[in-house]
Amino acid sequence: MIFVSIAAFCDPWLVHTVRDACAKAAHPKQLVFGVFEQDVDSRQSELQAIVRRHKAGLRYINVHPVQSRGVC
């Protein structure tokens, strides 16, 4: 198993990053993403669709930027 930790603060490239990692992995089933996203809109459903397609794993937390204390 390969754990990929991603902390994202209002990052428009988050979905692309996960999609690209899955596409380029020799064995995407071995990937597990831990995503802590600080953004107004949650991208959890988009990310779940990507990892499901590649049979990877996902642990996800979203916090509104106003409630966060800035970049991780």
Backbone as XML, in Angstrom:
<?xml version="1.0"?>
<chain id="A" units="angstrom">
  <residue number="1" name="MET">
    <atom name="N" x="0.838" y="-1.172" z="0.000"/>
    <atom name="CA" x="0.000" y="0.000" z="0.000"/>
    <atom name="C" x="0.888" y="1.243" z="0.000"/>
  </residue>
  <residue number="2" name="ILE">
    <atom name="N" x="0.466" y="2.237" z="-0.745"/>
    <atom name="CA" x="1.175" y="3.517" z="-0.816"/>
    <atom name="C" x="0.199" y="4.602" z="-0.366"/>
  </residue>
  <residue number="3" name="PHE">
    <atom name="N" x="0.538" y="5.288" z="0.736"/>
    <atom name="CA" x="-0.318" y="6.351" z="1.261"/>
    <atom name="C" x="0.139" y="7.687" z="0.689"/>
  </residue>
  <residue number="4" name="VAL">
    <atom name="N" x="-0.793" y="8.417" z="0.092"/>
    <atom name="CA" x="-0.506" y="9.723" z="-0.494"/>
    <atom name="C" x="-1.270" y="10.770" z="0.317"/>
  </residue>
  <residue number="5" name="SER">
    <atom name="N" x="-0.540" y="11.598" z="1.045"/>
    <atom name="CA" x="-1.145" y="12.622" z="1.891"/>
    <atom name="C" x="-1.201" y="13.948" z="1.129"/>
  </residue>
  <residue number="6" name="ILE">
    <atom name="N" x="-2.405" y="14.543" z="1.078"/>
    <atom name="CA" x="-2.577" y="15.810" z="0.362"/>
    <atom name="C" x="-3.310" y="16.802" z="1.264"/>
  </residue>
  <residue number="7" name="ALA">
    <atom name="N" x="-2.670" y="17.932" z="1.523"/>
    <atom name="CA" x="-3.314" y="19.049" z="2.216"/>
    <atom name="C" x="-3.524" y="20.138" z="1.170"/>
  </residue>
  <residue number="8" name="ALA">
    <atom name="N" x="-4.773" y="20.555" z="0.987"/>
    <atom name="CA" x="-5.085" y="21.501" z="-0.085"/>
    <atom name="C" x="-5.871" y="22.688" z="0.460"/>
  </residue>
  <residue number="9" name="PHE">
    <atom name="N" x="-5.365" y="23.891" z="0.226"/>
    <atom name="CA" x="-6.053" y="25.117" z="0.635"/>
    <atom name="C" x="-6.564" y="25.822" z="-0.619"/>
  </residue>
  <residue number="10" name="CYS">
    <atom name="N" x="-7.873" y="25.741" z="-0.850"/>
    <atom name="CA" x="-8.507" y="26.386" z="-2.016"/>
    <atom name="C" x="-7.731" y="26.077" z="-3.297"/>
  </residue>
  <residue number="11" name="ASP">
    <atom name="N" x="-7.450" y="24.806" z="-3.500"/>
    <atom name="CA" x="-6.613" y="24.361" z="-4.614"/>
    <atom name="C" x="-7.469" y="23.884" z="-5.784"/>
  </residue>
  <residue number="12" name="PRO">
    <atom name="N" x="-7.515" y="24.635" z="-6.882"/>
    <atom name="CA" x="-8.322" y="24.220" z="-8.028"/>
    <atom name="C" x="-7.762" y="22.990" z="-8.744"/>
  </residue>
  <residue number="13" name="TRP">
    <atom name="N" x="-6.529" y="22.594" z="-8.435"/>
    <atom name="CA" x="-5.878" y="21.465" z="-9.095"/>
    <atom name="C" x="-5.979" y="20.159" z="-8.316"/>
  </residue>
  <residue number="14" name="LEU">
    <atom name="N" x="-6.715" y="20.141" z="-7.225"/>
    <atom name="CA" x="-6.785" y="18.948" z="-6.377"/>
    <atom name="C" x="-7.291" y="17.720" z="-7.132"/>
  </residue>
  <residue number="15" name="VAL">
    <atom name="N" x="-8.411" y="17.847" z="-7.809"/>
    <atom name="CA" x="-8.987" y="16.712" z="-8.543"/>
    <atom name="C" x="-8.025" y="16.249" z="-9.628"/>
  </residue>
  <residue number="16" name="HIS">
    <atom name="N" x="-7.423" y="17.177" z="-10.338"/>
    <atom name="CA" x="-6.453" y="16.832" z="-11.382"/>
    <atom name="C" x="-5.269" y="16.070" z="-10.788"/>
  </residue>
  <residue number="17" name="THR">
    <atom name="N" x="-4.794" y="16.492" z="-9.637"/>
    <atom name="CA" x="-3.648" y="15.850" z="-8.993"/>
    <atom name="C" x="-3.947" y="14.386" z="-8.678"/>
  </residue>
  <residue number="18" name="VAL">
    <atom name="N" x="-5.113" y="14.116" z="-8.101"/>
    <atom name="CA" x="-5.483" y="12.740" z="-7.755"/>
    <atom name="C" x="-5.699" y="11.915" z="-9.019"/>
  </residue>
  <residue number="19" name="ARG">
    <atom name="N" x="-6.375" y="12.491" z="-10.006"/>
    <atom name="CA" x="-6.606" y="11.785" z="-11.276"/>
    <atom name="C" x="-5.279" y="11.430" z="-11.947"/>
  </residue>
  <residue number="20" name="ASP">
    <atom name="N" x="-4.349" y="12.374" z="-11.963"/>
    <atom name="CA" x="-3.045" y="12.169" z="-12.588"/>
    <atom name="C" x="-2.238" y="11.099" z="-11.850"/>
  </residue>
  <residue number="21" name="ALA">
    <atom name="N" x="-2.273" y="11.124" z="-10.528"/>
    <atom name="CA" x="-1.545" y="10.122" z="-9.741"/>
    <atom name="C" x="-2.084" y="8.721" z="-10.020"/>
  </residue>
  <residue number="22" name="CYS">
    <atom name="N" x="-3.392" y="8.579" z="-10.089"/>
    <atom name="CA" x="-3.993" y="7.272" z="-10.385"/>
    <atom name="C" x="-3.642" y="6.811" z="-11.796"/>
  </residue>
  <residue number="23" name="ALA">
    <atom name="N" x="-3.691" y="7.728" z="-12.740"/>
    <atom name="CA" x="-3.414" y="7.381" z="-14.137"/>
    <atom name="C" x="-1.965" y="6.965" z="-14.350"/>
  </residue>
  <residue number="24" name="LYS">
    <atom name="N" x="-1.042" y="7.572" z="-13.606"/>
    <atom name="CA" x="0.380" y="7.292" z="-13.809"/>
    <atom name="C" x="0.916" y="6.153" z="-12.946"/>
  </residue>
  <residue number="25" name="ALA">
    <atom name="N" x="0.133" y="5.709" z="-11.971"/>
    <atom name="CA" x="0.601" y="4.644" z="-11.078"/>
    <atom name="C" x="0.631" y="3.306" z="-11.805"/>
  </residue>
  <residue number="26" name="ALA">
    <atom name="N" x="1.691" y="2.549" z="-11.582"/>
    <atom name="CA" x="1.785" y="1.211" z="-12.168"/>
    <atom name="C" x="0.728" y="0.290" z="-11.557"/>
  </residue>
  <residue number="27" name="HIS">
    <atom name="N" x="0.426" y="0.492" z="-10.279"/>
    <atom name="CA" x="-0.564" y="-0.323" z="-9.567"/>
    <atom name="C" x="-1.480" y="0.596" z="-8.752"/>
  </residue>
  <residue number="28" name="PRO">
    <atom name="N" x="-2.434" y="1.250" z="-9.403"/>
    <atom name="CA" x="-3.276" y="2.221" z="-8.703"/>
    <atom name="C" x="-4.091" y="1.620" z="-7.557"/>
  </residue>
  <residue number="29" name="LYS">
    <atom name="N" x="-4.330" y="0.306" z="-7.584"/>
    <atom name="CA" x="-5.070" y="-0.339" z="-6.494"/>
    <atom name="C" x="-4.327" y="-0.225" z="-5.170"/>
  </residue>
  <residue number="30" name="GLN">
    <atom name="N" x="-3.031" y="0.000" z="-5.236"/>
    <atom name="CA" x="-2.222" y="0.089" z="-4.022"/>
    <atom name="C" x="-2.226" y="1.500" z="-3.424"/>
  </residue>
  <residue number="31" name="LEU">
    <atom name="N" x="-2.830" y="2.456" z="-4.111"/>
    <atom name="CA" x="-2.845" y="3.840" z="-3.623"/>
    <atom name="C" x="-3.980" y="4.073" z="-2.625"/>
  </residue>
  <residue number="32" name="VAL">
    <atom name="N" x="-3.663" y="4.785" z="-1.562"/>
    <atom name="CA" x="-4.673" y="5.278" z="-0.623"/>
    <atom name="C" x="-4.383" y="6.760" z="-0.420"/>
  </residue>
  <residue number="33" name="PHE">
    <atom name="N" x="-5.358" y="7.597" z="-0.742"/>
    <atom name="CA" x="-5.200" y="9.044" z="-0.613"/>
    <atom name="C" x="-5.809" y="9.515" z="0.703"/>
  </residue>
  <residue number="34" name="GLY">
    <atom name="N" x="-5.060" y="10.322" z="1.417"/>
    <atom name="CA" x="-5.564" y="11.014" z="2.595"/>
    <atom name="C" x="-5.634" y="12.488" z="2.241"/>
  </residue>
  <residue number="35" name="VAL">
    <atom name="N" x="-6.842" y="13.018" z="2.077"/>
    <atom name="CA" x="-7.008" y="14.395" z="1.602"/>
    <atom name="C" x="-7.645" y="15.250" z="2.698"/>
  </residue>
  <residue number="36" name="PHE">
    <atom name="N" x="-6.963" y="16.335" z="3.049"/>
    <atom name="CA" x="-7.512" y="17.349" z="3.951"/>
    <atom name="C" x="-7.683" y="18.605" z="3.114"/>
  </residue>
  <residue number="37" name="GLU">
    <atom name="N" x="-8.928" y="18.881" z="2.745"/>
    <atom name="CA" x="-9.215" y="20.002" z="1.852"/>
    <atom name="C" x="-9.834" y="21.160" z="2.634"/>
  </residue>
  <residue number="38" name="GLN">
    <atom name="N" x="-9.265" y="22.338" z="2.449"/>
    <atom name="CA" x="-9.811" y="23.556" z="3.042"/>
    <atom name="C" x="-10.365" y="24.395" z="1.894"/>
  </residue>
  <residue number="39" name="ASP">
    <atom name="N" x="-11.667" y="24.295" z="1.683"/>
    <atom name="CA" x="-12.293" y="25.001" z="0.568"/>
    <atom name="C" x="-13.780" y="25.165" z="0.845"/>
  </residue>
  <residue number="40" name="VAL">
    <atom name="N" x="-14.391" y="26.129" z="0.183"/>
    <atom name="CA" x="-15.822" y="26.384" z="0.336"/>
    <atom name="C" x="-16.618" y="25.196" z="-0.194"/>
  </residue>
  <residue number="41" name="ASP">
    <atom name="N" x="-16.242" y="24.699" z="-1.351"/>
    <atom name="CA" x="-16.940" y="23.582" z="-1.981"/>
    <atom name="C" x="-16.158" y="22.293" z="-1.778"/>
  </residue>
  <residue number="42" name="SER">
    <atom name="N" x="-16.862" y="21.250" z="-1.384"/>
    <atom name="CA" x="-16.246" y="19.938" z="-1.215"/>
    <atom name="C" x="-16.121" y="19.246" z="-2.571"/>
  </residue>
  <residue number="43" name="ARG">
    <atom name="N" x="-15.010" y="18.620" z="-2.796"/>
    <atom name="CA" x="-14.798" y="17.860" z="-4.033"/>
    <atom name="C" x="-14.813" y="16.355" z="-3.762"/>
  </residue>
  <residue number="44" name="GLN">
    <atom name="N" x="-15.388" y="15.965" z="-2.628"/>
    <atom name="CA" x="-15.361" y="14.567" z="-2.220"/>
    <atom name="C" x="-15.986" y="13.639" z="-3.254"/>
  </residue>
  <residue number="45" name="SER">
    <atom name="N" x="-17.138" y="13.996" z="-3.813"/>
    <atom name="CA" x="-17.795" y="13.102" z="-4.772"/>
    <atom name="C" x="-16.960" y="12.925" z="-6.036"/>
  </residue>
  <residue number="46" name="GLU">
    <atom name="N" x="-16.319" y="13.993" z="-6.503"/>
    <atom name="CA" x="-15.446" y="13.883" z="-7.683"/>
    <atom name="C" x="-14.256" y="12.971" z="-7.388"/>
  </residue>
  <residue number="47" name="LEU">
    <atom name="N" x="-13.655" y="13.150" z="-6.215"/>
    <atom name="CA" x="-12.497" y="12.335" z="-5.836"/>
    <atom name="C" x="-12.891" y="10.874" z="-5.655"/>
  </residue>
  <residue number="48" name="GLN">
    <atom name="N" x="-14.048" y="10.625" z="-5.041"/>
    <atom name="CA" x="-14.504" y="9.249" z="-4.857"/>
    <atom name="C" x="-14.706" y="8.546" z="-6.194"/>
  </residue>
  <residue number="49" name="ALA">
    <atom name="N" x="-15.245" y="9.251" z="-7.172"/>
    <atom name="CA" x="-15.456" y="8.656" z="-8.496"/>
    <atom name="C" x="-14.127" y="8.262" z="-9.137"/>
  </residue>
  <residue number="50" name="ILE">
    <atom name="N" x="-13.118" y="9.099" z="-8.974"/>
    <atom name="CA" x="-11.800" y="8.810" z="-9.554"/>
    <atom name="C" x="-11.173" y="7.590" z="-8.896"/>
  </residue>
  <residue number="51" name="VAL">
    <atom name="N" x="-11.123" y="7.579" z="-7.565"/>
    <atom name="CA" x="-10.460" y="6.459" z="-6.885"/>
    <atom name="C" x="-11.243" y="5.164" z="-7.064"/>
  </residue>
  <residue number="52" name="ARG">
    <atom name="N" x="-12.570" y="5.244" z="-7.146"/>
    <atom name="CA" x="-13.371" y="4.045" z="-7.383"/>
    <atom name="C" x="-13.043" y="3.451" z="-8.751"/>
  </residue>
  <residue number="53" name="ARG">
    <atom name="N" x="-12.908" y="4.313" z="-9.743"/>
    <atom name="CA" x="-12.595" y="3.866" z="-11.099"/>
    <atom name="C" x="-11.257" y="3.127" z="-11.146"/>
  </residue>
  <residue number="54" name="HIS">
    <atom name="N" x="-10.313" y="3.568" z="-10.325"/>
    <atom name="CA" x="-8.977" y="2.965" z="-10.309"/>
    <atom name="C" x="-8.804" y="1.960" z="-9.171"/>
  </residue>
  <residue number="55" name="LYS">
    <atom name="N" x="-9.879" y="1.721" z="-8.405"/>
    <atom name="CA" x="-9.862" y="0.799" z="-7.269"/>
    <atom name="C" x="-8.841" y="1.198" z="-6.207"/>
  </residue>
  <residue number="56" name="ALA">
    <atom name="N" x="-8.635" y="2.500" z="-6.060"/>
    <atom name="CA" x="-7.744" y="3.038" z="-5.026"/>
    <atom name="C" x="-8.591" y="3.354" z="-3.785"/>
  </residue>
  <residue number="57" name="GLY">
    <atom name="N" x="-7.957" y="3.888" z="-2.747"/>
    <atom name="CA" x="-8.666" y="4.224" z="-1.514"/>
    <atom name="C" x="-8.652" y="5.721" z="-1.262"/>
  </residue>
  <residue number="58" name="LEU">
    <atom name="N" x="-9.598" y="6.188" z="-0.424"/>
    <atom name="CA" x="-9.689" y="7.618" z="-0.125"/>
    <atom name="C" x="-10.184" y="7.829" z="1.297"/>
  </residue>
  <residue number="59" name="ARG">
    <atom name="N" x="-9.477" y="8.675" z="2.023"/>
    <atom name="CA" x="-9.921" y="9.209" z="3.317"/>
    <atom name="C" x="-9.964" y="10.719" z="3.120"/>
  </residue>
  <residue number="60" name="TYR">
    <atom name="N" x="-11.098" y="11.345" z="3.459"/>
    <atom name="CA" x="-11.309" y="12.739" z="3.068"/>
    <atom name="C" x="-11.905" y="13.549" z="4.210"/>
  </residue>
  <residue number="61" name="ILE">
    <atom name="N" x="-11.374" y="14.755" z="4.404"/>
    <atom name="CA" x="-11.927" y="15.725" z="5.359"/>
    <atom name="C" x="-11.964" y="17.081" z="4.658"/>
  </residue>
  <residue number="62" name="ASN">
    <atom name="N" x="-13.094" y="17.795" z="4.825"/>
    <atom name="CA" x="-13.212" y="19.146" z="4.276"/>
    <atom name="C" x="-13.506" y="20.117" z="5.407"/>
  </residue>
  <residue number="63" name="VAL">
    <atom name="N" x="-12.808" y="21.244" z="5.404"/>
    <atom name="CA" x="-13.030" y="22.319" z="6.369"/>
    <atom name="C" x="-13.208" y="23.612" z="5.584"/>
  </residue>
  <residue number="64" name="HIS">
    <atom name="N" x="-14.218" y="24.379" z="5.940"/>
    <atom name="CA" x="-14.436" y="25.672" z="5.288"/>
    <atom name="C" x="-13.242" y="26.578" z="5.597"/>
  </residue>
  <residue number="65" name="PRO">
    <atom name="N" x="-12.739" y="27.325" z="4.614"/>
    <atom name="CA" x="-11.564" y="28.176" z="4.827"/>
    <atom name="C" x="-11.717" y="29.178" z="5.973"/>
  </residue>
  <residue number="66" name="VAL">
    <atom name="N" x="-12.931" y="29.648" z="6.219"/>
    <atom name="CA" x="-13.152" y="30.596" z="7.310"/>
    <atom name="C" x="-12.882" y="29.933" z="8.662"/>
  </residue>
  <residue number="67" name="GLN">
    <atom name="N" x="-13.163" y="28.638" z="8.754"/>
    <atom name="CA" x="-12.941" y="27.906" z="9.998"/>
    <atom name="C" x="-11.496" y="27.449" z="10.158"/>
  </residue>
  <residue number="68" name="SER">
    <atom name="N" x="-10.762" y="27.431" z="9.078"/>
    <atom name="CA" x="-9.364" y="27.008" z="9.154"/>
    <atom name="C" x="-8.518" y="28.180" z="9.630"/>
  </residue>
  <residue number="69" name="ARG">
    <atom name="N" x="-7.290" y="27.883" z="9.899"/>
    <atom name="CA" x="-6.370" y="28.942" z="10.329"/>
    <atom name="C" x="-5.305" y="29.157" z="9.267"/>
  </residue>
  <residue number="70" name="GLY">
    <atom name="N" x="-5.746" y="29.183" z="8.023"/>
    <atom name="CA" x="-4.812" y="29.390" z="6.919"/>
    <atom name="C" x="-4.329" y="28.080" z="6.345"/>
  </residue>
  <residue number="71" name="VAL">
    <atom name="N" x="-3.270" y="28.177" z="5.598"/>
    <atom name="CA" x="-2.690" y="27.002" z="4.954"/>
    <atom name="C" x="-2.207" y="26.050" z="6.029"/>
  </residue>
  <residue number="72" name="CYS">
    <atom name="N" x="-2.361" y="24.754" z="5.761"/>
    <atom name="CA" x="-2.001" y="23.717" z="6.749"/>
    <atom name="C" x="-0.666" y="23.988" z="7.334"/>
  </residue>
</chain>
